[in-house]
Amino acid sequence: MSKDSTYSDQARVIIYACVTDLPGDPQARHTTLGELFCEQVLGRHLNAKLQLSGYDHMYIPPDFDSDQPKKKWFIYDLNVTSRLKEDELLAIPHVVFLASRQNDKW
C-alpha cells in the first residue's frame, strides 16, 4: 500500500506499536494510529464510518489503553464493505508495519 495505490483496494494492514507512544486519549489509540497511518502512508483520512461503499474496519487489541508501555498488534481492514470471510481475507494483500517514534515523529 502506498500513496500511488488505488485507495479503493482492499487490504489488511497490521501495525505493531507501543501503546504509550500513541498521543491523545488512551481510549482512542486504535483510531489515532489508524488516522496517522492513513494520513502519512496512504495520503487519505481513516474512514471508520460504516457505509455500503466501503469503510476501514479496526480490530482493537486488549490493553490498548494501558498506561504501561505495552507493544500491541493493531489490525485494520481497509476499504471493506462487510466483515471478510476467511477466503476473502486470504485473497487480499496483507501489509505489516512496525511503528516507532523519534523526537515526536513517526
C-alpha positions as CSV (number, residue, x, y, z in Angstrom):
1,M,0.0,0.0,0.0
2,S,1.3,3.4,-0.9
3,K,0.1,6.8,-2.0
4,D,0.4,5.5,-5.5
5,S,-2.0,2.6,-5.0
6,T,-5.7,2.9,-5.7
7,Y,-7.4,3.9,-2.4
8,S,-10.4,1.6,-3.3
9,D,-8.2,-1.5,-3.0
10,Q,-9.0,-3.8,-0.1
11,A,-6.1,-4.7,2.2
12,R,-5.3,-5.8,5.7
13,V,-2.8,-3.6,7.5
14,I,-1.2,-4.8,10.7
15,I,0.8,-2.3,12.8
16,Y,2.9,-3.2,15.8
17,A,3.2,-0.3,18.1
18,C,3.9,0.7,21.7
19,V,0.6,1.9,23.1
20,T,2.1,4.7,25.2
21,D,3.7,6.1,22.1
22,L,0.3,7.0,20.7
23,P,-0.7,10.5,21.6
24,G,-4.0,11.7,22.9
25,D,-6.9,9.9,24.7
26,P,-5.8,6.3,25.6
27,Q,-9.4,5.1,24.7
28,A,-8.9,6.4,21.2
29,R,-5.5,4.9,20.5
30,H,-6.7,2.5,17.8
31,T,-8.3,5.4,15.9
32,T,-5.3,7.7,16.4
33,L,-3.0,5.1,15.0
34,G,-5.3,4.4,12.1
35,E,-5.6,8.1,11.3
36,L,-1.8,8.5,11.5
37,F,-1.2,5.6,9.2
38,C,-3.8,6.6,6.6
39,E,-2.7,10.2,6.5
40,Q,1.1,9.6,6.5
41,V,1.3,6.4,4.4
42,L,-1.8,6.5,2.2
43,G,-2.4,10.2,1.9
44,R,-6.0,10.0,3.0
45,H,-8.2,10.0,6.1
46,L,-9.2,7.0,8.0
47,N,-12.8,6.1,7.0
48,A,-14.2,4.3,10.1
49,K,-17.9,5.2,9.4
50,L,-19.8,2.1,8.4
51,Q,-21.1,2.5,4.8
52,L,-22.0,0.3,1.9
53,S,-19.5,2.0,-0.4
54,G,-16.6,0.9,1.8
55,Y,-15.0,1.7,5.2
56,D,-11.9,0.9,7.2
57,H,-12.6,-1.7,10.0
58,M,-10.5,-1.6,13.1
59,Y,-9.7,-4.5,15.4
60,I,-8.9,-3.3,18.9
61,P,-6.3,-5.3,20.9
62,P,-6.6,-6.0,24.6
63,D,-4.9,-3.5,26.9
64,F,-4.6,-0.9,24.1
65,D,-5.4,1.8,26.7
66,S,-2.8,0.7,29.2
67,D,-0.6,3.3,30.9
68,Q,2.3,0.7,30.7
69,P,4.5,0.7,27.6
70,K,2.9,-2.5,26.1
71,K,3.5,-3.4,22.5
72,K,0.4,-4.5,20.6
73,W,-0.7,-5.5,17.2
74,F,-3.3,-3.2,15.7
75,I,-5.2,-4.6,12.7
76,Y,-7.1,-2.6,10.1
77,D,-9.1,-3.9,7.1
78,L,-9.1,-1.1,4.6
79,N,-11.9,-0.4,2.1
80,V,-14.1,-3.3,3.0
81,T,-17.9,-3.4,2.6
82,S,-18.6,-6.0,5.3
83,R,-16.7,-8.4,7.6
84,L,-14.5,-10.6,5.4
85,K,-14.9,-14.3,5.3
86,E,-11.7,-16.4,5.6
87,D,-11.3,-17.0,1.9
88,E,-11.9,-13.2,1.1
89,L,-9.4,-12.2,3.8
90,L,-6.8,-14.6,2.4
91,A,-7.3,-13.1,-1.1
92,I,-6.4,-9.5,-0.2
93,P,-2.9,-8.1,0.4
94,H,-1.6,-8.1,3.9
95,V,1.0,-5.5,4.9
96,V,2.8,-5.3,8.2
97,F,4.4,-2.2,9.8
98,L,6.5,-1.5,12.8
99,A,5.6,1.9,14.2
100,S,8.2,3.8,16.1
101,R,8.8,7.4,17.1
102,Q,11.9,9.6,17.3
103,N,11.6,13.1,18.5
104,D,7.8,13.0,18.3
105,K,7.9,11.9,14.6
106,W,6.7,8.6,13.3
